[in-house]
Amino acid sequence: MLPADERLGEHEALRVYVEFADGSHRGIYDPATGKGGFPNEPYDATTAMVINWHRLPGNWPERDARLRYRQVHPERSDWQYADGESFEFWHRAERIHRVVLTGLEANSVYAFQVRPDGQLFRFRTMPACLEQRPVSIVMAGDHHHIRWPSCVATGSSRPGYPQFTAANWMELLFHFPYRSEGFYSEFRPDHPNINPDWVQEGFGHGGFGKLSFSNYLLLIGLDNSQNWEGEPERGLRDWEGNLITEKWPWFETHHADVRQDLWLQNLLEPEHAPPAGERYLHILPFWHRGLFGSSRLQMSLKNRGLMEYWLPILYRNGVRMFGEAHDHMYGRTVPMTIRDTQPEGTRVEKVYYEPASWPLSPDLPAEYRDAFFAVDCLKDQGTGEIVGWAYKGRYITYDPQGMRAFGHGGWGGGRAPVSNRGAGNAGWWFADPERGGKTVTGARSYHVNRIVLCPQALVTQAVDVGQFERMERGEEPEWLHHVRWERATEAWSDVP
């Protein structure tokens, strides 16, 4: 029989999930309050893991958050014991238990148990470098970093059981990303879609963060679904011409409690260290609301601050692709560059758009429509073709060596026709097929995107779900895209 201090919990786990842990340079952290991120620690996501499991409370709750683990490949070690923390799971009887394991060997397989003689679970740590093995990442669907109880979301009909979005549960489950405190947003309880009877203290967080893997990958998650960067827009009106402050009185005074752009700048260009572009082979950002989709509104409301604050610093640090969603369609952009000077042979011209699903109020003054329902497009002086966008002294144009966006919705796809809810021709050059762009709507837009990281290249592939049977038979699928970024040439190419 094991000594009492080594005994594990008495019940088998109801569910188990494993995450990467990153203790170095986590970002904003207040040691006085303990809120906001995590303190810096001397490890990264190649040598640390977070083990989470759910279990009904037992007779010895002090043992419920205990597990044992050992390395099983390429070498075998003795069992070690680790204790963690326990958390309530909202409106559920079980509790969440969490243990952070550090000091692990990279590129190794570990086994662990959460009860004596119980099920044996395994996880594999990431390689120390890409020469050990390539790394694959699969991305599909809307990747929210937020949670909110909402009366417009799908929920349970049980009395006293709150309606919720799926992100509610994800935020409770996952160690990543960062949570901001007291987040002000359209999903705060002040919002008319929120029933205050369903609000639990602490909900409404935004989330963002990063995971760093040695010197080959910096994975960044940003939340552009409910946080505006910079200062709030003043005098903003909705499409009916009503002031936003009439609906949300807090909008201009409590705009956002966390400036992600400042966090991002500190992460990528720290004051006393080399920039991230010099420290990592690959930097992969992702967020929910698409900046370059062919549907929904572009260059308006939430996207405006992101174009100003996020894209330039990402581009400066060598980002060549980022993932986004929200439009519920498949899309990839042409490669793009960000310039500080206007390209020769172009002129700037406003292109207006009107949402397809609701009419703009005739009460909106012309200067307001200029500011919020028009895009400053770059046009070729000879042909009049749209060749880019202009925004606050920067110019985004095609460049075969530039960065590009992939995604736009994946599993949520198929329900948004191209050009639905705005955009119009102002965004079409982003999807120019002659320059490598593409959009797909309907059933084929249900897709999965796979990213493979190698020492000298980044390969990204996408297939719609109709191709899965061919892949299971070992046949080559019809790719939505199969493109490669070559480090030697610093350019994109189609894979034969």
Buried (B, 14 or more C-beta within 10 A) or exposed (E): EEEEEEBBBBBBBBEBBBBBBBBBBBBBBEEEEEEBBBEEBEBBBBBBBBBBBBBBEBEEEEBBBBBBBEBBEEEEEEEBBBEBEBBEBBEEEBBBBBBBBEEBBBBBEBBBBBBEEBEEBEBEBBBBBBEEEEBEBEBBBBBBBBBBBBEEBEBEEEEEEBBBBEBBBBBBBBBBBBBBBEBBBBBBEBBEEBBEEBBEEEBBBBBBBBBBBBBBBBBBBBBBBBBBBBEBBEEBBBBEEEBBBEEBEBBBEBBBBBBBBBBBBEBBBEEEEEBBBEBBBBBBBBBBBBBBBBBBBBBBBBBBBBBBBBBBBBBBBBBBBBBBBBBBBBBBBBBBBBBEEBBEEBEEBEBEBEBBEEEBEEEBEEEBBEBBBBBBBBBBEEEEBBBBBBBEEBBBBBBBEBBBBBBBBBBBBBEBEBBBBBBBEBBBBBBBEEBBBBBBBBEBBBBBBBBBBBEEBBBBBBBBBEBEEEEEEEEEBEBBBBBBBEBEEEBBEEEE
